[in-house]
Amino acid sequence: MELKIKDFTTNINISDSTKFYVSDKIFGCPFNPALIHQVVSAYLTNSRQGTRSQKGRSEVAGSNKKPWRQKGTGRARAGSIKSPIWRSGGVTFAAKPKLYSQKINKKMYRGAIRSILSKLVCDDRLFLIRNLFIEKPKTKLLLEKLQTITPRKSILIFTDFLDNNLLLASRNIYKIEIRTATHIDPVSLINFNTTLITDTSIKKIEKQLI
């Protein structure tokens, strides 16, 4: 499969003599929404820490003595100051640490990412770029270059290494994120409208997804 490639510094399509070909097995897969939904759900579930903890009535500090006698005081019956209806009492159905991890096979995970990348190519939301760098860490300069490539404002960029000028210029822009090729995941590919991949890092992505 042949993809268009743009030069980031000049923002022009590179001539046909330097055509860039990618694997059809990765960027030409059929769209599989059921697989993507399963993998994305498992990915989000595995991201949960599950470390919240609350104290029940048996764990809070306080006496177990009955506060007052059962009858004759005119007040409601009470058996413990640690009752959930009392201030500083225990929590009803207290939450405890829980493991939310779900197992996803590597074959399914890679297949979902291949399906997402293929859909991005089909929808013209994935672009290959060359010479991804800017001269100065200026947000305005980065925005001007990105707007000439795509009018969308939600952009995910994959590169070989994290250039300091790019990081400084992009950290104050909402919905623009720069990552290395080794940190590709299905949730980010779905959340961003446009994906930019450098011509050198795309080979690393292909090796991960074979």
Backbone as a chain_set.jsonl record, in Angstrom:
{"seq": "MELKIKDFTTNINISDSTKFYVSDKIFGCPFNPALIHQVVSAYLTNSRQGTRSQKGRSEVAGSNKKPWRQKGTGRARAGSIKSPIWRSGGVTFAAKPKLYSQKINKKMYRGAIRSILSKLVCDDRLFLIRNLFIEKPKTKLLLEKLQTITPRKSILIFTDFLDNNLLLASRNIYKIEIRTATHIDPVSLINFNTTLITDTSIKKIEKQLI", "coords": {"N": [[0.846, -1.199, 0.0], [0.468, 2.208, -0.807], [1.241, 5.298, 0.665], [0.605, 8.79, 1.104], [3.152, 11.188, 1.67], [4.336, 13.887, 3.54], [6.476, 16.728, 3.766], [7.434, 18.096, 6.742], [8.704, 20.486, 7.292], [8.522, 22.076, 4.998], [5.993, 21.583, 4.13], [4.996, 20.267, 1.763], [3.982, 17.897, -0.712], [5.996, 15.115, -1.158], [7.92, 14.188, -4.009], [6.96, 11.77, -6.58], [9.041, 10.037, -6.946], [9.961, 9.299, -4.526], [8.185, 7.504, -3.275], [6.272, 6.127, -0.618], [5.875, 3.065, 0.832], [3.783, 0.908, 2.675], [2.913, -1.857, 4.809], [0.323, -3.971, 3.676], [-0.887, -5.733, 5.35], [-1.096, -4.488, 7.744], [-2.017, -1.84, 7.392], [-4.109, -2.195, 5.724], [-6.223, -3.692, 6.639], [-9.433, -5.27, 7.252], [-12.206, -3.53, 8.756], [-12.992, -4.096, 12.096], [-15.267, -3.791, 14.279], [-16.26, -5.135, 16.557], [-14.067, -6.489, 17.677], [-12.417, -4.3, 18.244], [-13.955, -2.931, 20.142], [-13.95, -4.794, 22.244], [-11.212, -4.929, 22.916], [-10.618, -2.249, 23.554], [-12.331, -1.85, 25.731], [-11.242, -3.674, 27.57], [-8.695, -2.549, 27.821], [-9.229, -0.046, 29.021], [-10.374, -0.951, 31.377], [-8.226, -2.286, 32.559], [-6.716, -0.124, 33.165], [-7.705, 0.907, 35.471], [-7.039, 1.62, 38.849], [-8.052, 0.58, 41.254], [-7.651, 0.958, 43.998], [-9.063, 2.194, 46.002], [-10.325, 2.568, 49.319], [-12.445, 2.076, 52.052], [-13.69, 2.41, 55.437], [-15.535, 0.085, 57.26], [-18.217, -0.461, 59.711], [-17.063, -2.121, 61.567], [-14.437, -1.427, 61.567], [-13.896, 1.241, 62.124], [-12.774, 3.609, 64.625], [-13.831, 3.473, 68.029], [-16.136, 2.881, 70.756], [-17.755, -0.223, 71.56], [-19.874, -0.231, 73.175], [-23.304, 0.018, 74.135], [-24.92, 3.065, 73.488], [-27.057, 4.247, 75.058], [-29.765, 3.159, 77.184], [-32.243, 0.784, 76.021], [-35.012, 1.46, 76.167], [-37.233, 4.08, 77.327], [-35.901, 6.539, 77.268], [-36.793, 8.277, 75.382], [-35.532, 8.713, 73.07], [-34.366, 7.551, 69.819], [-33.747, 4.081, 69.193], [-30.456, 2.806, 69.69], [-27.536, 1.035, 68.974], [-24.805, 1.166, 68.699], [-22.095, 3.454, 68.522], [-20.748, 3.411, 66.224], [-22.366, 3.082, 64.121], [-23.494, 3.266, 60.72], [-25.293, 5.391, 60.289], [-24.598, 7.333, 61.992], [-22.601, 10.234, 62.71], [-19.166, 10.11, 61.884], [-19.293, 7.41, 61.833], [-19.119, 4.005, 60.558], [-18.874, 3.089, 57.023], [-21.547, 2.154, 54.961], [-21.603, -0.848, 53.162], [-18.789, -0.737, 52.53], [-16.219, 0.29, 50.301], [-13.586, -1.692, 48.981], [-10.13, -2.495, 48.213], [-9.688, -3.666, 44.89], [-9.053, -5.882, 42.206], [-9.098, -5.178, 38.868], [-8.234, -6.232, 36.488], [-8.239, -7.499, 33.152], [-7.72, -10.172, 30.931], [-6.15, -9.976, 27.826], [-5.415, -11.299, 24.736], [-2.305, -11.144, 22.957], [-2.465, -11.348, 20.209], [-5.079, -10.535, 19.658], [-4.963, -7.905, 20.634], [-3.019, -6.665, 18.978], [-4.298, -7.054, 16.557], [-6.551, -5.404, 16.842], [-5.379, -2.841, 16.91], [-4.253, -2.792, 14.351], [-6.603, -2.827, 12.852], [-7.735, -0.368, 13.59], [-5.789, 1.449, 12.637], [-5.977, 0.926, 9.905], [-8.562, 1.817, 9.419], [-8.225, 4.537, 9.943], [-6.56, 5.256, 7.828], [-8.288, 4.732, 5.702], [-10.262, 6.657, 6.174], [-8.89, 8.94, 5.673], [-7.435, 10.113, 7.761], [-4.947, 9.704, 8.702], [-1.604, 10.587, 8.411], [1.572, 10.617, 6.836], [4.675, 11.978, 7.682], [7.694, 13.821, 7.123], [10.864, 14.917, 8.385], [10.229, 15.967, 10.995], [10.351, 18.498, 12.886], [10.859, 21.629, 14.604], [12.189, 24.927, 14.42], [12.261, 26.626, 16.65], [11.063, 26.545, 20.037], [8.17, 27.305, 19.828], [4.78, 27.821, 20.306], [2.977, 28.987, 18.492], [4.312, 28.708, 16.068], [4.336, 25.928, 15.743], [1.57, 25.399, 15.595], [0.899, 26.731, 13.223], [2.21, 25.159, 11.296], [0.966, 22.69, 11.678], [-1.698, 23.274, 11.032], [-1.563, 23.671, 8.301], [-1.209, 21.118, 7.41], [-3.403, 19.597, 8.35], [-6.763, 20.547, 9.043], [-7.931, 19.795, 11.4], [-8.116, 19.897, 14.993], [-7.501, 18.11, 16.947], [-4.897, 16.166, 17.475], [-2.665, 13.467, 17.202], [0.66, 12.582, 17.53], [3.256, 10.56, 16.38], [6.616, 9.78, 16.818], [10.197, 9.19, 16.347], [11.879, 9.968, 18.46], [11.542, 12.06, 21.334], [11.496, 15.236, 20.624], [12.815, 18.155, 22.046], [12.04, 20.794, 21.418], [9.592, 20.375, 20.141], [8.096, 19.236, 22.21], [8.002, 21.321, 24.1], [6.649, 23.246, 22.626], [4.179, 22.093, 22.218], [2.993, 21.477, 24.632], [1.247, 23.272, 25.733], [-0.992, 23.208, 24.238], [-4.256, 22.256, 23.726], [-5.452, 18.943, 23.321], [-3.388, 18.003, 21.659], [-0.879, 15.732, 21.275], [2.304, 14.277, 21.74], [4.131, 11.398, 21.079], [6.364, 8.56, 21.427], [7.048, 5.905, 19.058], [6.824, 3.493, 20.326], [4.849, 3.694, 22.196], [2.188, 3.24, 21.419], [-1.318, 2.899, 21.474], [-4.672, 1.539, 21.538], [-6.752, 3.182, 22.575], [-5.877, 5.869, 22.505], [-5.554, 6.211, 19.746], [-8.183, 6.207, 18.942], [-9.31, 8.353, 20.326], [-8.204, 10.685, 19.287], [-8.602, 12.878, 16.505], [-6.927, 13.047, 14.278], [-3.97, 11.447, 13.122], [-0.531, 11.672, 13.077], [2.382, 10.327, 11.693], [5.807, 9.768, 11.664], [8.053, 9.031, 8.923], [10.101, 7.348, 9.63], [9.465, 6.277, 12.119], [7.25, 4.751, 11.545], [8.032, 2.33, 10.576], [8.939, 1.06, 12.853], [6.535, 0.75, 14.17], [5.275, -1.039, 12.484], [6.849, -3.326, 12.88], [6.171, -3.94, 15.504], [3.536, -4.746, 15.231], [3.392, -6.93, 13.6]], "CA": [[0.0, 0.0, 0.0], [1.211, 3.462, -0.905], [0.689, 6.407, 1.439], [1.182, 10.102, 0.825], [4.071, 11.639, 2.7], [4.577, 15.32, 3.471], [7.633, 17.278, 4.458], [6.898, 18.955, 7.794], [9.34, 21.808, 7.283], [8.063, 22.852, 3.849], [4.576, 21.271, 3.93], [4.691, 19.925, 0.371], [4.028, 16.474, -0.986], [7.26, 14.695, -1.733], [7.727, 13.72, -5.373], [6.635, 10.36, -6.75], [10.257, 9.23, -6.925], [10.191, 8.86, -3.145], [6.94, 6.933, -2.772], [6.43, 5.388, 0.628], [5.003, 1.9, 0.849], [3.597, 0.277, 3.974], [2.383, -3.206, 4.722], [-1.134, -4.119, 3.56], [-1.373, -6.542, 6.469], [-1.283, -3.61, 8.907], [-2.772, -0.642, 7.038], [-5.161, -2.553, 4.788], [-7.056, -4.717, 7.267], [-10.862, -4.933, 7.345], [-12.635, -2.909, 10.005], [-13.599, -5.078, 12.997], [-15.708, -3.013, 15.45], [-16.446, -5.977, 17.74], [-12.74, -6.703, 18.268], [-11.943, -3.019, 18.784], [-14.711, -2.663, 21.366], [-13.48, -5.69, 23.298], [-9.854, -4.556, 23.318], [-10.663, -0.938, 24.199], [-12.953, -2.034, 27.043], [-10.256, -4.324, 28.439], [-7.611, -1.592, 28.068], [-9.697, 0.934, 29.998], [-10.564, -1.648, 32.644], [-6.898, -2.544, 33.13], [-6.144, 1.148, 33.613], [-8.247, 1.25, 36.785], [-6.137, 1.255, 39.936], [-8.76, -0.262, 42.199], [-6.996, 1.075, 45.303], [-9.881, 2.927, 46.972], [-10.631, 1.773, 50.51], [-13.237, 2.747, 53.08], [-13.822, 1.649, 56.671], [-16.858, -0.326, 57.677], [-18.505, -0.214, 61.121], [-16.182, -2.933, 62.398], [-13.06, -0.942, 61.444], [-13.714, 2.602, 62.631], [-12.457, 3.685, 66.045], [-14.962, 3.791, 68.881], [-16.555, 1.849, 71.695], [-18.847, -1.106, 71.169], [-20.909, -0.16, 74.209], [-24.569, 0.616, 73.74], [-24.862, 4.455, 73.974], [-28.041, 4.416, 76.123], [-30.638, 1.996, 77.33], [-33.129, 0.566, 74.879], [-36.312, 2.118, 76.309], [-37.432, 5.017, 78.408], [-35.19, 7.817, 77.143], [-37.464, 9.138, 74.408], [-34.724, 8.783, 71.856], [-34.413, 6.362, 68.974], [-32.873, 2.989, 69.617], [-29.093, 2.844, 69.153], [-26.759, -0.068, 69.509], [-23.366, 1.414, 68.608], [-21.749, 4.773, 67.976], [-20.087, 3.183, 64.945], [-23.403, 2.831, 63.134], [-23.344, 4.098, 59.519], [-26.153, 6.585, 60.286], [-24.009, 8.301, 62.912], [-21.415, 10.958, 62.268], [-17.914, 9.383, 62.147], [-19.532, 5.976, 61.843], [-18.6, 3.261, 59.419], [-19.532, 3.251, 55.732], [-22.34, 1.002, 54.538], [-21.02, -1.493, 51.978], [-17.53, -0.03, 52.321], [-15.421, -0.134, 49.161], [-12.305, -2.289, 49.319], [-9.262, -2.662, 47.032], [-10.158, -4.696, 43.98], [-8.262, -6.043, 40.992], [-10.012, -5.11, 37.73], [-7.522, -6.609, 35.267], [-8.793, -8.47, 32.219], [-6.69, -10.72, 30.048], [-6.343, -9.804, 26.391], [-4.339, -11.942, 23.991], [-1.502, -10.244, 22.134], [-2.965, -11.404, 18.832], [-6.265, -9.684, 19.6], [-4.549, -6.516, 20.856], [-2.386, -6.179, 17.75], [-5.313, -7.018, 15.51], [-7.388, -4.22, 17.031], [-4.616, -1.663, 16.49], [-4.179, -2.832, 12.886], [-7.911, -2.454, 12.322], [-7.908, 1.073, 13.794], [-4.904, 2.147, 11.698], [-6.546, 0.773, 8.562], [-9.719, 2.713, 9.345], [-7.715, 5.904, 9.855], [-6.098, 5.453, 6.451], [-9.481, 4.761, 4.851], [-10.969, 7.917, 6.411], [-7.955, 10.046, 5.414], [-7.116, 10.736, 9.053], [-3.58, 9.335, 9.044], [-0.668, 11.217, 7.494], [3.001, 10.383, 7.031], [5.429, 13.222, 7.578], [9.156, 13.725, 7.17], [11.533, 16.081, 8.983], [9.345, 16.485, 12.047], [11.023, 19.332, 13.886], [10.687, 23.067, 14.443], [13.429, 25.63, 14.759], [12.158, 27.23, 17.974], [9.945, 25.985, 20.82], [7.099, 28.292, 19.79], [3.463, 27.221, 20.079], [2.402, 29.559, 17.277], [4.993, 28.112, 14.924], [3.856, 24.556, 15.596], [0.178, 25.438, 15.148], [0.867, 27.116, 11.813], [2.622, 24.02, 10.476], [-0.048, 21.643, 11.768], [-2.907, 23.701, 10.339], [-1.369, 23.497, 6.864], [-1.31, 19.684, 7.113], [-4.782, 19.183, 8.601], [-7.511, 21.571, 9.781], [-8.414, 19.268, 12.67], [-7.373, 20.401, 16.14], [-7.152, 16.987, 17.82], [-3.833, 15.514, 16.698], [-1.736, 12.576, 17.893], [1.888, 12.522, 16.73], [4.218, 9.517, 16.737], [7.933, 10.078, 16.284], [11.274, 8.324, 16.837], [12.327, 10.448, 19.763], [10.815, 13.242, 21.786], [12.263, 16.453, 20.419], [12.535, 19.108, 23.121], [11.304, 21.94, 20.88], [8.216, 19.953, 19.898], [7.434, 19.052, 23.493], [7.753, 22.629, 24.701], [5.679, 23.976, 21.818], [2.876, 21.421, 22.197], [2.463, 21.168, 25.956], [0.215, 24.242, 26.1], [-2.063, 23.104, 23.247], [-5.236, 21.237, 24.105], [-5.697, 17.836, 22.394], [-2.248, 17.66, 20.804], [0.006, 14.903, 22.092], [3.443, 13.726, 21.014], [4.59, 10.158, 21.696], [7.266, 7.727, 20.637], [6.347, 4.832, 18.355], [6.637, 2.339, 21.211], [3.741, 3.966, 23.112], [0.945, 3.265, 20.665], [-2.378, 2.147, 22.137], [-5.931, 1.71, 20.798], [-7.603, 4.25, 23.094], [-5.386, 7.149, 21.982], [-5.838, 6.273, 18.311], [-9.605, 6.503, 18.773], [-9.662, 9.634, 20.94], [-7.715, 11.811, 18.491], [-9.186, 12.911, 15.156], [-5.887, 12.897, 13.255], [-2.726, 10.831, 13.574], [0.651, 11.941, 12.256], [3.449, 9.37, 11.963], [7.005, 10.027, 10.87], [8.379, 7.938, 8.008], [11.036, 6.424, 10.277], [8.821, 5.569, 13.228], [6.203, 3.844, 11.077], [8.639, 1.008, 10.439], [8.93, 0.469, 14.187], [5.157, 0.345, 14.459], [5.012, -2.244, 11.696], [7.514, -4.454, 13.527], [5.419, -4.283, 16.711], [2.218, -5.278, 14.917], [3.481, -8.114, 12.724]], "C": [[0.878, 1.245, 0.0], [0.494, 4.556, -0.127], [1.367, 7.704, 1.034], [2.071, 10.528, 1.986], [4.362, 13.117, 2.481], [5.827, 15.695, 4.237], [7.133, 18.308, 5.461], [7.478, 20.362, 7.733], [8.819, 22.682, 6.163], [6.593, 22.655, 3.543], [4.223, 21.069, 2.456], [4.751, 18.424, 0.238], [5.344, 16.131, -1.656], [6.995, 14.035, -3.077], [7.494, 12.222, -5.436], [7.87, 9.473, -6.739], [10.576, 8.713, -5.537], [8.875, 8.355, -2.54], [7.204, 6.096, -1.532], [5.389, 4.281, 0.668], [4.97, 1.3, 2.256], [2.918, -1.069, 3.768], [0.856, -3.206, 4.631], [-1.713, -4.901, 4.72], [-1.66, -5.69, 7.702], [-2.193, -2.438, 8.576], [-3.865, -0.924, 6.009], [-6.079, -3.626, 5.327], [-8.529, -4.299, 7.238], [-11.205, -4.378, 8.721], [-13.408, -3.927, 10.843], [-14.058, -4.364, 14.271], [-15.87, -3.855, 16.71], [-15.115, -6.214, 18.447], [-12.223, -5.423, 18.913], [-12.656, -2.7, 20.094], [-14.217, -3.53, 22.516], [-12.105, -5.282, 23.819], [-9.849, -3.216, 24.044], [-11.274, -1.05, 25.597], [-11.971, -2.663, 28.024], [-9.12, -3.367, 28.788], [-8.018, -0.571, 29.122], [-9.897, 0.293, 31.365], [-9.226, -1.906, 33.327], [-6.22, -1.268, 33.614], [-6.647, 1.558, 34.988], [-7.302, 0.762, 37.882], [-6.809, 0.32, 40.936], [-8.192, -0.202, 43.608], [-7.84, 1.825, 46.333], [-10.262, 1.995, 48.131], [-11.39, 2.628, 51.517], [-13.359, 1.829, 54.301], [-15.286, 1.329, 56.964], [-17.047, -0.107, 59.168], [-17.621, -1.043, 62.043], [-14.752, -2.417, 62.413], [-12.852, 0.455, 61.996], [-13.443, 2.563, 64.135], [-13.694, 4.06, 66.854], [-15.338, 2.613, 69.757], [-17.688, 1.017, 71.119], [-19.998, -1.079, 72.171], [-22.173, 0.505, 73.668], [-24.64, 2.031, 74.305], [-25.837, 4.743, 75.121], [-28.976, 3.212, 76.139], [-31.675, 1.963, 76.201], [-34.423, 1.384, 74.977], [-36.274, 3.185, 77.402], [-36.732, 6.346, 78.264], [-35.895, 8.777, 76.2], [-36.699, 9.277, 73.112], [-34.837, 7.481, 71.058], [-33.453, 5.309, 69.502], [-31.502, 3.105, 68.953], [-28.294, 1.738, 69.812], [-25.268, 0.183, 69.495], [-23.143, 2.813, 68.047], [-21.047, 4.642, 66.628], [-21.095, 2.861, 63.842], [-23.231, 3.742, 61.914], [-24.202, 5.35, 59.509], [-25.642, 7.646, 61.249], [-22.828, 9.002, 62.243], [-20.162, 10.217, 62.744], [-18.136, 7.882, 62.263], [-18.946, 5.308, 60.616], [-19.429, 3.499, 58.164], [-20.307, 1.977, 55.404], [-21.797, 0.453, 53.222], [-19.716, -0.805, 51.583], [-16.754, -0.61, 51.146], [-14.065, -0.633, 49.628], [-11.447, -2.416, 48.063], [-9.689, -3.867, 46.198], [-9.304, -4.708, 42.727], [-9.213, -6.132, 39.807], [-9.401, -5.657, 36.433], [-8.278, -7.664, 34.473], [-7.697, -8.918, 31.272], [-7.088, -10.508, 28.588], [-5.149, -10.441, 25.683], [-3.591, -10.92, 23.13], [-2.005, -10.205, 20.692], [-4.194, -10.519, 18.674], [-5.895, -8.209, 19.732], [-3.93, -5.927, 19.586], [-3.382, -6.093, 16.606], [-6.213, -5.805, 15.619], [-6.66, -2.952, 16.583], [-4.478, -1.626, 14.978], [-5.495, -2.392, 12.257], [-8.161, -0.951, 12.466], [-7.052, 1.862, 12.81], [-5.446, 2.072, 10.279], [-7.747, 1.686, 8.369], [-9.288, 4.17, 9.236], [-7.227, 6.221, 8.445], [-7.284, 5.58, 5.509], [-10.229, 6.088, 4.974], [-10.1, 9.144, 6.172], [-7.67, 10.834, 6.682], [-5.72, 10.373, 9.525], [-2.645, 9.885, 7.974], [0.764, 10.817, 7.858], [3.74, 11.693, 6.811], [6.914, 12.929, 7.696], [9.712, 15.03, 7.726], [10.64, 16.757, 10.02], [10.177, 17.219, 13.097], [10.687, 20.788, 13.589], [11.934, 23.757, 14.976], [13.422, 26.169, 16.187], [10.982, 26.602, 18.722], [8.795, 26.978, 20.951], [5.774, 27.61, 19.458], [2.847, 27.72, 18.783], [3.021, 28.936, 16.032], [4.515, 26.692, 14.682], [2.42, 24.523, 15.08], [0.07, 25.797, 13.666], [1.227, 25.943, 10.91], [1.566, 22.917, 10.5], [-1.316, 22.014, 11.011], [-2.774, 23.572, 8.831], [-1.437, 22.03, 6.457], [-2.738, 19.202, 7.263], [-5.503, 20.279, 9.367], [-8.014, 21.086, 11.145], [-7.508, 19.719, 13.815], [-6.965, 19.303, 17.117], [-6.164, 16.094, 17.08], [-2.947, 14.694, 17.621], [-0.535, 12.364, 16.99], [2.798, 11.433, 17.278], [5.537, 9.814, 16.037], [8.969, 9.137, 16.885], [11.687, 8.689, 18.248], [11.584, 11.737, 20.078], [11.711, 14.467, 21.671], [11.85, 17.508, 21.442], [11.734, 20.31, 22.619], [9.836, 21.587, 20.638], [7.445, 19.806, 21.203], [7.077, 20.388, 24.13], [6.676, 23.399, 23.939], [4.277, 23.382, 21.917], [2.244, 21.259, 23.575], [1.367, 22.128, 26.393], [-0.958, 24.217, 25.126], [-2.98, 21.965, 23.645], [-5.415, 20.238, 22.971], [-4.62, 17.701, 21.328], [-1.235, 16.936, 21.669], [1.083, 14.292, 21.21], [3.962, 12.512, 21.781], [5.651, 9.506, 20.816], [6.47, 6.559, 20.055], [6.081, 3.638, 19.248], [5.446, 2.51, 22.149], [2.425, 4.129, 22.353], [-0.086, 2.409, 21.389], [-3.704, 2.435, 21.444], [-6.779, 2.876, 21.275], [-7.176, 5.608, 22.542], [-5.685, 7.295, 20.493], [-7.296, 6.629, 18.045], [-9.943, 7.903, 19.259], [-9.248, 10.836, 20.099], [-8.271, 11.719, 17.073], [-8.163, 12.616, 14.07], [-4.64, 12.306, 13.879], [-1.625, 11.147, 12.574], [1.766, 10.988, 12.677], [4.637, 9.715, 11.08], [7.356, 8.805, 10.03], [9.347, 6.941, 8.627], [10.381, 5.632, 11.409], [7.76, 4.588, 12.759], [6.756, 2.438, 10.875], [8.701, 0.306, 11.788], [7.535, -0.014, 14.569], [4.811, -0.924, 13.705], [5.636, -3.478, 12.355], [6.753, -4.901, 14.78], [4.129, -5.02, 16.398], [2.237, -6.491, 13.998], [3.072, -9.359, 13.514]], "O": [[1.885, 1.323, 0.704], [-0.72, 4.719, -0.248], [2.543, 7.721, 0.67], [1.765, 10.253, 3.146], [4.607, 13.543, 1.352], [6.186, 15.058, 5.227], [6.484, 19.283, 5.082], [6.8, 21.326, 8.089], [8.681, 23.893, 6.335], [5.995, 23.435, 2.801], [3.252, 21.644, 1.965], [5.474, 17.752, 0.974], [5.753, 16.788, -2.613], [5.961, 13.393, -3.263], [7.783, 11.492, -4.488], [7.751, 8.264, -6.541], [11.375, 7.789, -5.385], [8.505, 8.738, -1.43], [8.24, 5.44, -1.42], [4.188, 4.526, 0.553], [5.995, 1.201, 2.931], [2.415, -1.371, 2.686], [0.179, -2.529, 5.405], [-2.891, -4.757, 5.044], [-2.383, -6.118, 8.601], [-3.049, -2.073, 9.382], [-4.478, 0.006, 5.483], [-6.656, -4.393, 4.557], [-8.836, -3.108, 7.202], [-10.57, -4.718, 9.719], [-14.36, -4.543, 10.362], [-13.314, -4.331, 15.251], [-15.645, -3.361, 17.815], [-15.041, -6.148, 19.674], [-11.656, -5.46, 20.004], [-12.026, -2.248, 21.05], [-14.081, -3.05, 23.641], [-11.867, -5.291, 25.027], [-9.149, -3.06, 25.045], [-10.792, -0.421, 26.539], [-11.879, -2.237, 29.175], [-8.633, -3.368, 29.918], [-7.235, -0.264, 30.022], [-9.625, 0.914, 32.393], [-9.111, -1.758, 34.544], [-5.261, -1.323, 34.384], [-6.083, 2.458, 35.611], [-6.826, -0.373, 37.843], [-6.187, -0.631, 41.411], [-8.24, -1.192, 44.338], [-7.366, 2.069, 47.442], [-10.488, 0.8, 47.941], [-11.011, 3.766, 51.793], [-13.154, 0.62, 54.2], [-16.152, 2.203, 56.916], [-16.136, 0.384, 59.834], [-17.452, -0.682, 63.207], [-13.93, -2.909, 63.186], [-11.719, 0.82, 62.309], [-13.827, 1.619, 64.827], [-14.508, 4.871, 66.413], [-14.905, 1.485, 69.523], [-18.475, 1.491, 70.299], [-20.975, -1.815, 72.03], [-22.113, 1.427, 72.855], [-24.438, 2.201, 75.507], [-25.463, 5.427, 76.073], [-28.971, 2.374, 75.236], [-31.939, 2.963, 75.533], [-34.879, 1.939, 73.978], [-35.404, 3.184, 78.274], [-36.956, 7.229, 79.092], [-35.618, 9.977, 76.221], [-37.18, 9.896, 72.163], [-35.329, 6.465, 71.548], [-32.472, 5.623, 70.176], [-31.408, 3.464, 67.779], [-28.359, 1.526, 71.023], [-24.524, -0.502, 70.197], [-23.905, 3.29, 67.206], [-20.781, 5.644, 65.964], [-20.716, 2.419, 62.757], [-22.849, 4.901, 62.078], [-23.881, 6.296, 58.79], [-26.197, 8.743, 61.314], [-22.164, 8.462, 61.358], [-20.111, 9.751, 63.882], [-17.26, 7.16, 62.739], [-18.357, 5.958, 59.752], [-20.536, 4.035, 58.225], [-19.793, 0.868, 55.549], [-21.561, 1.209, 52.279], [-19.558, -0.35, 50.45], [-16.637, -1.827, 51.001], [-13.468, -0.077, 50.55], [-11.985, -2.443, 46.956], [-10.005, -4.934, 46.725], [-8.882, -3.657, 42.245], [-10.038, -7.044, 39.735], [-10.02, -5.541, 35.375], [-8.871, -8.588, 35.031], [-6.848, -8.124, 30.866], [-8.206, -10.819, 28.177], [-4.0, -10.144, 26.009], [-4.178, -9.955, 22.641], [-1.975, -9.161, 20.04], [-4.336, -9.827, 17.665], [-6.444, -7.361, 19.028], [-4.279, -4.822, 19.173], [-3.322, -5.178, 15.785], [-6.604, -5.231, 14.603], [-7.259, -2.086, 15.947], [-4.572, -0.557, 14.375], [-5.507, -1.676, 11.256], [-8.731, -0.329, 11.57], [-7.523, 2.831, 12.213], [-5.38, 3.05, 9.535], [-7.936, 2.26, 7.297], [-9.912, 4.952, 8.518], [-7.452, 7.317, 7.932], [-7.29, 6.433, 4.622], [-10.77, 6.588, 3.988], [-10.527, 10.267, 6.44], [-7.664, 12.065, 6.676], [-5.346, 10.709, 10.649], [-2.863, 9.678, 6.781], [1.112, 10.697, 9.033], [3.456, 12.426, 5.863], [7.33, 11.931, 8.284], [9.121, 16.098, 7.565], [10.34, 17.947, 9.932], [10.642, 16.623, 14.069], [10.287, 21.137, 12.478], [12.631, 23.247, 15.854], [14.454, 26.169, 16.859], [10.009, 26.175, 18.1], [8.483, 27.437, 22.05], [5.662, 26.908, 18.453], [2.25, 26.935, 18.047], [2.323, 28.67, 15.054], [4.311, 26.293, 13.535], [2.09, 23.707, 14.22], [-0.752, 25.234, 12.944], [0.606, 25.758, 9.863], [1.297, 22.285, 9.479], [-1.945, 21.146, 10.407], [-3.777, 23.38, 8.143], [-1.692, 21.722, 5.293], [-3.242, 18.477, 6.405], [-4.913, 20.888, 10.26], [-8.475, 21.891, 11.954], [-6.303, 19.899, 13.639], [-6.165, 19.546, 18.021], [-6.543, 15.356, 16.171], [-2.532, 15.16, 18.682], [-0.686, 12.007, 15.822], [3.078, 11.382, 18.476], [5.578, 10.066, 14.832], [8.672, 8.381, 17.811], [11.827, 7.827, 19.115], [11.068, 12.411, 19.186], [12.575, 14.702, 22.516], [10.659, 17.721, 21.671], [10.845, 20.795, 23.32], [8.946, 22.397, 20.898], [6.283, 20.202, 21.293], [5.971, 20.56, 24.642], [5.882, 24.121, 24.542], [3.291, 24.092, 21.72], [1.061, 20.931, 23.668], [0.629, 21.83, 27.332], [-1.821, 25.093, 25.171], [-2.529, 20.842, 23.873], [-5.519, 20.621, 21.806], [-4.922, 17.317, 20.198], [-0.782, 17.469, 22.682], [0.82, 13.851, 20.091], [4.203, 12.588, 22.986], [5.816, 9.843, 19.643], [5.362, 6.264, 20.502], [5.191, 2.84, 18.953], [5.068, 1.559, 22.834], [1.651, 5.049, 22.62], [0.231, 1.319, 21.863], [-3.846, 3.485, 20.818], [-7.462, 3.505, 20.467], [-8.024, 6.412, 22.154], [-6.032, 8.382, 20.033], [-7.611, 7.275, 17.046], [-10.783, 8.574, 18.659], [-9.871, 11.895, 20.185], [-8.396, 10.632, 16.51], [-8.493, 12.004, 13.054], [-4.29, 12.619, 15.017], [-1.774, 10.916, 11.374], [2.062, 10.853, 13.864], [4.48, 9.929, 9.879], [7.0, 7.68, 10.38], [9.406, 5.793, 8.187], [10.702, 4.464, 11.628], [7.4, 3.677, 13.504], [6.018, 1.46, 10.994], [8.535, -0.912, 11.862], [7.377, -1.054, 15.208], [4.122, -1.794, 14.239], [5.025, -4.546, 12.385], [6.696, -6.092, 15.084], [3.668, -5.832, 17.202], [1.178, -7.02, 13.658], [3.074, -10.463, 12.97]]}, "num_chains": 1, "name": "protein.A"}
